[in-house]
Amino acid sequence: MFPKASTGLPLRIALGATALAGCAPADPAPASDEEPPAPAATSARVMREPLPEERRFASLAQLTFEGENAEAYFSGDARRLIFQRRHEGEYACDQIFTIGIEGGTPNLVSTGLGRTTCSYFFPDDERILYSSTHLKGEECPPPPDLSRGYVWALYDFDIFTARPDGSDLQVLFQTDGYDAEATISPDGERIVFTSTRDGDLDIYSMNADGTDVRRLTDEPGYDGGPFFSPDGSKIVYRARYPEDAEELADYQRLLADGLVRPSVLDIYVMDADGSNRIRLTDNEAANFAPFFHPSGRKVIFSSNLNDPGGRNFDLFMVNLDGTGLEQITFSDEFESFPMFTPDGRYLVFGSNRHGSHEGNTNLFIAEWIDDLSQ
């Protein structure tokens, strides 16, 4: 679960996750002073011009055009994306869909019941992973009480696996509380996730069959959004550890009511066993949705560090020692949930740019330029 866009997506904070087969975007459209109209949801992707400052993007394609679409992650063969979506007239809550990298009609793969979040393909593409509240009730759970400020609700999610078409649904991990934000190691052997099973928001790992559950973090505070490094040796995640007694008391009161306040988050890296924690950001902003660069030496993430009081989130990249911060996107809209293909040729992310209405969050694929000297 992430910060969400203005749409109300979960924060894994959007405001307004393998072998690589062919993934070649269409030829860029000729430059034009007029922006092409957004096609219907069943249309193929549309080429967009990256902003002049976006030097890392050789090309940019928009895959979805309506509703709230976010947290998209590549399949093992890089031909599909799995993501969460909410659109008027479909389902009242976020549900999990897949779509081809050329766009087209999204395919529902979750049950259509309850609320879902945080989906991911197993590396062999034989199964998918996501979290859902549908065992606790078929209706949408109520929204959080925003009279207590900007907070996220910690819904009673359980973690499920299914075939890529949504069939053969099985419970993988279940407790009375929040179990979500699950992703899978590159070799498919371990799953890392966030849970309140021990009374705090901590990161855990387990075998792909749900056995051998290990707690990786234990300091009071919110640890979440974990992803493995390309070699599986490290985990990157977002966290906020209360810095004084007043902040700790506020965190614990909210947690007791199934809420968390995500206004300040930082990016951390640790070894896969939870040791050797390193803090990569310290800027009093909301930094989230981290993902490793394919080299394993950098992390890309979303942050409002240039607009800490607002909703303008951009993508940034930083070295594993916290140096070399580089801004990647420069639009005035929300951007988050980046994921690279393993060879580093393409990057998928969610954005409000080119939105048809306020809160319209869509999926984009960029052709990535790794060496800016060429």
N, C-alpha and C positions, 0 to 999 in steps of 0.2 A: 504494500500500500504506500502510495507516494502523495506528495502535495499535489493537489489537483488544480486544473484550470478553472476558470470561472464557472465551468460546467458542473463542478461538484465531484470530479473524479477523485479517487483517493490520492493522498500524497505519497507513492514509492520512490512535489507539492504542485500540481497543475492549478493555476488560478484561471481565467477568462470566461526483458527484459530478457569441432565438427568439420566435417569436410565441406568445402565450398564447391558448389556446381556453378554453372554459368549464371551470371546475374547482371547482364548488360542492360543498362537503361536505354530507352529509345533515343534516337538522335535529337539533340536539342532543337527546340523550335526557333525559327529566325527571330532576331530581336525585333521588338515592336514597342511603340509608345503606349499601346493599349493592352491592358491585361486581358488574357483570354477569359471568357466566361467560365464559371464553374459548371462542369457537366453534371448529369444525373449520377446517382450513386452506382448505377450499373456500368458507367463508362470506364474506359481504361484511364490510366494515369495521364496527367498533363504535365508537360515540362514547364518549369518556372525559372526565372532568372535569379541566381543568387545575388545578394546585395554586393556592391563593390568591395566592401570591407571583408567579405566572406571568402578569403583567399584559399581556404582549405576545400572549397566546393568547386569541382570542375563542372558539375551539372547538378540540377535539383529537380526532382519529380514529386508531384503531389498525388497520393493514392486514394484518399477519401475526401468527401466534399460536403457532408452533412452530419449533424449530430456531434457527439463528443467521443472522439476516438483517441486512445492513449495507451501507453505502456506496451508498445509493439516490439516483439522480439522474433528474430529470424529462426526458421526451422534449421535442422542440421544441414540440409542440402541447400539452404539459402534461397529456396524457391517460394517459400510462403512466410507469412507473418502471423503470429497469434497475438491478440490484443483484446482490450476491453472497450465496450462501446455502449453508449446510451443514445437513443434517438426517438424523438416523439413519434408515437404511433407504433413502436416496436415493443419495447419492454420498459417497465417503470424504473427499473434499476439497471446498473451496469451488468452486462452479460459478456461472455467470452466468445469471440469470433476468430475465424481465420480468413486470410485473403492472400491471393497471389501477388507477387512483387510487381506484376503489370497492372494491378488494380482490379476492378470488377466488383461483383456483388459479394459482400461479406457473408460468410457461412457461420451460422450459430453452432457452437460446439458445447456450450454449457446447457443446463436444463431449462433455462428461461424462468426459473423460480428463484426467489430470494435475491440477494446481492452477491456478485462475484468480484474477484480482483486477482491480480498477480498471476498471470498465466505464463507458461514456458514449455518449449518442446524438449523432450529427452533428445540427447545427441543423435540417436539412431532413428529418430522420427517415428518410432513405433508407438509412443504414447505421449500424452500431454499432461501437464500439471497445472492446477489452479485451485483457488480457495473460494468457498461459497458458504452462505448462511442458510441454504435451503433446508438442511436437516432440522434447523430450529424454527422454521416457519417459511411458508411459500410466498408470503407477502414481503414487500420491501421493508427492512427495518427502519425505524423513524430516524430523521436527520438529527445531528447533534444540536444541543442547546447553545446557540451562539450568543446568548446573553452573558456567557462567561468568557467572551472574547472569541478570537479565531481558534477553534479547536477541531480536532479530528475525532470521529467516533471509532472506538475499538470494538467493532461488531464481533459477534460470536462466529467467526469464520472457522471452518475446518478445511484441511488440505485433501484434495482428491487427485486421482489419476484417471485417465480415460484413453481410449483410442483417439486418433486425430479427428475422427468424425463425431466424437462425443459419446460413442457407445462404450459398453463395458465399464461404466463408471464405478470406481472403487474408492472407499475412504482409505487414505494413507496415514493421516495423523489427525487426532481429535482430542481436544480437552474442553473443559468448561471455561471458555475464554477465547482470546484472540490467537489464532494460528494462521499465519499468512506470510506473504512476501517470500515465497519459496522459489529458489532457482537451483540449477543442477550443475555439478562439476563437469568439465569438458569430457572426462572419461565415463560419465554417466553413473559413477559409483556412489557419490554422496550428494545429498540435498542439504542446502543451508536455508534457514527460515527464521522468522521472528515469532515469539510466543510469549504469552503471559502465564505459562504453566506453573512457574515458580514465584508468581506474585509481582514480577517486574517485566518490563519490555526488554527481553534479551534475545540474543542470537544463539541458535542451536544448529547442530548438524546431525544428520542421520543417514543410514544406508538408504539406497533407492527403494527398498521394500518397507521402509518405516522402522526398521530395527536399529539398535545401537544409537540411541539418542544421546547426544552430548551437549552440555551447556558450554558455550564459548565465551560469553561475557557475563559479568556479575556485578558491575558497578551500578549503583542506582542511577536511573535515567533511561532515556529512550535509545535503544540500539535497533536499527532496522535497515531495510533495503539492501541486503547483502548479495554480492556476486563474486564468484570465483575468478581468479586470474587465469590467463590462457593455459598455464601449466598446472593449475589446480593447487598451487602451493600457498596462495594467499587469498584473502577475502577483503574486498572493499565494501564499506558500508557508511551510513550516515548515523550520527548520534548527537545527543545533547545530555551532558552530565551537569546537574544543578551545581552552581558555584557557591551557594550560601544556603543557610538554613531556611530562609524565606522562600527561595526558589524550590528547594527540595520539598517543603511542605505543600506548596502549590501543585507541584508535579504529583505528589502522592494523593492529594485530595482529588485531583482530576482522574488519576488512574483508578481510584476506588469507584468512580462513577463511569468508568469505561470511556475516558476521554484522554487526549494528550494535546499539549499546545506546541505546535511545530514552528513557531516564529523564528527561532534560532536553531540551526542545525549545522554540524560540521562533518567533513569527510575524513574518515579514518581508514587505515589499512592494517591488517593483522595477519599473522600466519594462520594457516587453515586449522590449527589446533587451538586458536585463540590467543596465542602468545605474541610478544613483540609488537604491541600496538603502536602505531605512528599516526599522529594528527597531521593532516595535509592542509587544512584551512583553519583560520582563526580570524574571522572578519565580522562577526556579529550579524551575519546575514543568514538567510535560509538556503543552505547548500544541500542538495539531495540528488537522487537518481544517478549515483556514480556507476561507471562501467570502465573496465580496463581497456586501454589501447592494446591492439594485438601484440605489440612488442613486450607487454608486461611491465614496461618501465614508466608508463604514464597512466593517468586516469582522466576520463572526460566526465563532466557532471553539469548539473544545472544550478544556477544561483541568481539571486536578485541583489548581488553585492553592489551593483551600480544603481540600484533603486530599492534600498532596504525597507522603505516604507510603502512600497507599491507592489504591483503584480508583473512588472517587467522582468521576466526571467530569461536569461541567455545561457548558452552552452559555453563552458570553459574547459581548458585542459591544464593539468599540472603534473609535475614530476613526482615520483614516489617519495621524495624527501621534502615536498612542499614548495620547491622552487620552480621557476619557469612558468608562472601562471600566464596562460594565453587565452584571450577571448576568441570564440569560434563563430558564434552567431551575433548579429547586430540589429535585429528587427526590434520594433517597439512593442512587440507582442510576446506572449508567453511561449517559451520553448523548453522542452525537457525530454526525459526518457530516451537518452541516446544509447544505441547499441551498434557496434562494429560487426561486420562479417569477419571471420577468423583471419582472412588474408589482408584485411584492412582496406579493401578496395571501396567499400560502401559503408555508409552510416545511415541508420534509420532514426528518426526522432519525431516527437509530437510537437505541433505548433498551432498557434492561433493566426499565423500569417495567412493572407488570402482568404480569411474566413468570410462566409456568407452572412453571418450575423454574430452578435456578441456571444462569446462563449463557444463558438464553433471551433473545436479542436480537431485537427486532422493529422494524418500520417504523411511523412515526407521521407524520400530516400535521396541521399546526396552521394555523388561520386567523389571520393576522398582524395585529396592531394597530400601525400605524406611528406614529400621532399619539396619544400618551397623554393629551393635554390635552382630547380630545373625550369 
